[in-house]
Amino acid sequence: MATSAANKSKFGTLITVFFFWGFLAASNGVFIPFCKKHFELTQFQSQLIDLAFYLAYFVGSLALYLIERLIKIDILNKIGYKMGIAYGLFFSAAGAIAMIGAVNTGNYWLILSALFTIALGFSLQQTCAQPFAIALGDPRTGAHRLNLAGGVNSFGTTIGPLIVSYFLFGGIGSNVDVDISSVNQMYMLLAGLFIAVALFFIFSDLPTITQDEKIEAGIGALKYPQLVFGMIAIFVYVGVEVTIQSNLGALLKLPEFGGYQESQIAHFISLFWGSLMIGRWTGSITVFNLSKMWKNILTVVVPYFAFAVVLGANILGGTDVSDLYIYAIAIAVLVVGFFLGEEKPAKTLLIFSLFGITAMSIGMITTGKLAIFAFISGGLFCSVMWPCIFALSVAGLGKYTSQGSTFLIMMILGGAIIPPFQGWLSDALNNIHLSYIITIFLFAYLAYFSIKAKNVLKAQGIDYESSTASAH
């Protein structure tokens, strides 16, 4: 990383917010089945947690976009990235405090509102933090910093379910009833952390970095077909990534899938999000200036090292992980995918989409551990899709690149819509297992987009075969 020692320290401060995003997003996988049982919800109603969380990203980015165009002022340029992150943290702290009151009143709708407020703060933080990370050093090495920040985000997604399970149930695998005071303690701690980090940002020597890009009038970016198809792809990608794990808790309760209790699923949720970490750590290898031999060696070694980290986190949480060792086979498939993809966005996206279709199909026609690991491996195959989709979608947009990026961030909305839809489908069919059929169609669209984008860009004379640069 080509940054000074001072900037490295500042970057270390910045990436704390990346951890928070991953921690809370992954923890929903444990919080959802808890709420379903505690409030006696249907599967659809339980998935409204994801609706509230991911809808906030859409609302937040859309509101910022519309307000800036209404007042014709670049708000982030005016207040700076540092203060934007601080304000976002205060928003999230307010949501965490509101969650305490909501839980105490026992009102599920207030809980959803509080979670929406937390994620609204995340939306502002994410809008500021990613360009901030690039600005803290040589822009040519900005991708390095984003990948490292993405690795921290993924680490948060890995340990989040374990820590939340500890707060809710007093330990992984415990069957004790949840004491509401434990939920209060968790959100009091989060509120305190959000406020502390916000104050640290305000009083730190982090530079007040701004951008001087002029706001483009209209929505000219939408005239590019690669962006329009890419917006749908981001919607689908985030949706399939979130819905696999969000409905996993209900699936694991079925006798043919182990009959697990809510307090016993955290290590499976952790493995799913850990799978994303495994893939992203492996994908980050390509941004470093390594020889072909070392790239090949690390492409094999890094995913298994990351797998060991996931297992270690679960062991520290008191979980027996011996039944997870077989998952090493799925990681071998991931490694093969990286070699076949040759660091090319369209090809990589196509290969991993086909792997996703295959894994979901195996999960649909089998039960037990084979089906569980097949569904969880969807995390492996989703792991590198964000940079592929993003690279293909904004290629050739020129002055509309910033506008196009804003539209793509809005499409995180998929995480709000698709999980509740699967929950509704599960209720309608009275079969959570059968509802997973939608994941096959979602991966199928991503495969279609990889081919469509390749052809569209080829017609525009654009080289789509450049290497991927960053991870979500």
Beta strands, then each sheet from edge to edge (+ up, - down):
end
